[in-house]
Amino acid sequence: MYGDPALIPLNIVSGIVDNCDGHTGYTHQWKHVAPEYMNFFQASCDSVSDLESATNLGYGSFTVLPVGMDKNELPYKTSRCPASINPNIQCITCGKCDGKNKFARRVVIEAHGKAAAKVEWSD
């Protein structure tokens, strides 16, 4: 599904999640929505300052790294997205990016696909 799930009212998100076997989700709106959204979605981060802010607010994060950036350059311990390590793993079977998984607090993936070379960080 495409779009930002934080645009869905929290009570509807909660109802959907309560009736699912599992879910994953990322929001770019994490700075602008009620903090309860962190119980359902990872903060989608695009820079070190985003990662720091999201961590300070208590969000789990999903961060796309520019091509060639080493995750060890980040100020926090992170884990690589399992799907980037094993192509047989998909979000639907992994489920770690559900906003509250203590094993997926800060997930990173190197930019990939046609636009990967265009991913840059300004800070």
C-alpha positions, -999 to +999 in steps of 0.1 A: +000+000+000+013+035-008+008+067+011+015+078+047-005+057+072-003+085+098-029+103+078-054+077+090-070+086+123-054+068+152-086+049+163-089+035+128-052+024+127-057+008+161-088-011+149-071-023+118-040-035+137-061-052+163-077-073+136-045-083+118-020-111+124+008-085+120+017-053+102+045-030+093+045+007+087+066+038+082+056+074+085+073+106+074+048+125+095+063+113+128+072+149+138+037+161+133+013+135+146+003+123+181+031+103+198+008+073+200+015+066+163+049+053+174+031+022+187+022+013+151+048+028+128+085+034+124+097+069+118+109+071+082+142+089+085+162+107+058+192+120+077+213+117+109+193+145+125+161+127+117+174+095+132+185+114+164+152+132+167+131+101+162+152+082+187+149+110+213+111+109+208+110+072+214+103+061+178+117+031+161+132+041+128+136+030+093+164+048+075+175+047+039+212+052+037+229+068+007+247+042-015+281+033+001+274+047+035+284+024+063+258+020+090+286+022+116+290+059+107+256+065+125+255+077+161+234+047+171+235+010+169+214-001+139+204-033+123+202-040+085+168-047+071+165-085+070+152-083+034+184-066+023+204-095+037+182-124+025+161-119-006+137-146+006+126-125+035+098-100+029+082-074+051+051-096+054+071-125+068+096-104+089+072-080+106+099-062+126+089-027+115+057-026+134+066+004+155+071-015+188+094-043+181+123-040+205+146-059+180+139-034+152+144+000+170+167+014+143+165-005+110+186+007+080+188-002+043+211+010+016+193+030-011+184+006-040+165+006-072+165+031-101+168+062-079+194+049-055+222+071-067+200+102-061+197+095-023+218+121-005+219+134+030+225+171+036+236+167+073 
